[in-house]
Amino acid sequence: MNRTNIIGIDLAKHIFHLVGHDHAGRETFRKKLSRQKTLQLLSVHEPVIVAMEACGGCHWFARKCQEFGHQVKLIPAQYVKPYVKTNKNDFIDADAIAEAAMRPKMRFVSPKTEQAQLGIVIRKVRTGYIKDRTACMNRIGSILLEFGISFPRGHHHMKNLFQWLANKKEPVPPLLIIELRQQLDYYNFLNQRIKEQEEKLLELNKDNELNDLLQSIPGIGPMTASCCLSVVGNPHDFSSGRNFAAWIGLVPYQYTTGGKPKMLGISKRGNKELRELFIHAARSVLWRDSSAERYFGTWLIELKKRKPFNVAVVALANKLARIAWSVMTSETSFEVRI
């Protein structure tokens, strides 16, 4: 029997499909096992390469495989699809994963640590609270509009809702006041929950030196730094800062055919949250000409004059992403060099 070199696993909620390949790529076995049975098999199997798609639950499973002495390779799902042959089923997917993992130019995802996953969970819950808060604010505005009162947007006005209504001197039904009070209490409750989530993030990363180094970059605060640490499993997976910026989606989308290059808008690939945070960081710097010139020289001011504001913001976000990669790989703080 040929010796197994790599095991491709198609992950699922309860039942996993495994396909083994030898060094020549020939199939050595295929099994359909439960989650627990799969762990038992891997715990007694000799060390091999275990390949999986980078999906929900893969990082926990990857850490388990590493504890058993296996080498783990996580592959983005879009890179596995070209290797799926004929019709799609779970064994064919597992076979395609094993084959894709052996390609010399394949790109892999580093397994995330438990702390990184906790950071992602905390931010996801925080994002959910923010969406609920926005919905609550819109609900209050629409309720008042039904009674002919146009309520201005913004947290400042929302926190002073009843004072604003008193100043308007508009007649409001008593029952409507009760409903508005309940909605305002819910708004304040969400504000408190959002603040608690931010405190959890600070507590989670307080002993992480990279977290402090990332915050030395202009415009990058605790939220962007914690997102970088959670989303980027290993900064050395990227060969350069440009490669990192391209992974986030902050470089132009290229469509070249017939020797005619065509550059479009930014690709918007990769992690949406991290890209959004870098753009907010760039906007906070670009709003202040003195800070922009002090940290990045006259080129940024000239760019702001020549190009639309949002174009300059994305260009600066690209630069900040490259700087963040350099800080994470070199483990040194940002220094102004003009």
Sequence and secondary structure as in RCSB ss.txt:
>XXXX:A:sequence
MNRTNIIGIDLAKHIFHLVGHDHAGRETFRKKLSRQKTLQLLSVHEPVIVAMEACGGCHWFARKCQEFGHQVKLI
PAQYVKPYVKTNKNDFIDADAIAEAAMRPKMRFVSPKTEQAQLGIVIRKVRTGYIKDRTACMNRIGSILLEFGIS
FPRGHHHMKNLFQWLANKKEPVPPLLIIELRQQLDYYNFLNQRIKEQEEKLLELNKDNELNDLLQSIPGIGPMTA
SCCLSVVGNPHDFSSGRNFAAWIGLVPYQYTTGGKPKMLGISKRGNKELRELFIHAARSVLWRDSSAERYFGTWL
IELKKRKPFNVAVVALANKLARIAWSVMTSETSFEVRI
>XXXX:A:secstr
     EEEEE  SSEEEEEEE TTS EEEEEEEEHHHHHHHHHHS S EEEEES TTHHHHHHHHHHTT EEEEE
 HHHHGGG  SS  HHHHHHHHHHHHT TT   B    HHHHHHHHHHHHHHHHHHHHHHHHHHHHHHHHHTT  
   SHHHHHTHHHHHHHHT    HHHHHHHHHHHHHHHHHHHHHHHHHHHHHHHTTT HHHHHHTTSTT  HHHH
HHHHHH S GGGSSSHHHHHHHHT SEEE  BTTB  EEEE   S HHHHHHHHHHHHHHHT HHHHHHHH HHH
HHHHHHS HHHHHHHHHHHHHHHHHHHHHHT       
